[in-house]
């Protein structure tokens, strides 16, 4: 089960990074809402936790910070790569 959860987190963060890389912040919001909803469902159904208990809110905040870091990293990587491509020297 742990590998499934870690794999889901990696896939979710990759989606957030992809949205940041391509500057598609509407897609990021959709990915964020879906991921947070699945996180809440896992905590309520799998762990029998109340969604607004302090540990659950800490987990929600951690997931939100993961998503923000992933979209920011994707955005910065996209800017760097686009900057390198624009600064290409022509041999003409």
N, C-alpha and C positions, 0 to 999 in steps of 0.2 A: 504494500500500500504506500509505503514511503517513497518508493521509486516512481510510482504513479503521480504522487503529489509534487515531487521535485520536477518530474518531466512536464507536468502541467504548468508549473511556475516558469520553467525555462521557455516553454512555448508561448506563454502569455507575455513574458518580457521580450521575447523576440518580436512578437506582434507589436508591442509598444515601440520598440526600437525601429521597426520597419515604418511605422506611422511617422515617427520623428524624422527618420532619414528622408522620407518623401514629402515632408511638410504637410501631412494629411492629419490635421489635428481633430477634425470631425471623426475620422476613423479611430483616433486615439481615444476619444470620449466613449465611443461604442465599445472598444476593446476593454476600456477601464470599467465600464458599467457591467459588462458581461463577466469579467474576472472577479469583480467585487461581489456580484450576485452569486457566482459559484463558490466563492470563499465563504460567504454567509451561509449558503445551503450546506456546505461541508461542515461548518461549525455547528449548525443547528441539528442537522440530521446525523452526521457521523460522530460528533463529539458530545451531543446533547447539551450544548451551551446556549445560554440566552444571548441574543444578538447584541444587546446593549450592555452586557456586563463589562467591567473594566478589562479583563483579559481579552475578550472578543474585540473591544474597541482598540486595544493595543495591536491586535493582529490586523484589524482593518487599516489602522494608521501605517503599520509596517508595509502592508500590501500597496497602499497608496504611495508611499515613499519609493518602493521598488519601481512602480510604474512611472513615476515622475523622473527618477534617475534613468530608467531605460529610454524614455522618450527624449530626454535631454542628451543622452549619449548618442542616440541615433541622429538627432538633429545636428549635433556638433560633428559627427562623422560625415554626415551628408554635406555640411558646409565645407569641411576640409577637402573632401574628394571633389566637389564641384569647383572649389578654388584651384586645386591642382590642375584640373582639366581645362579651366579657363586660362591658366597661365602657361599653357603649352606653347613652346617656341616653334614657329614655322621656319622651314629651311628655304623659303623663297627669296 
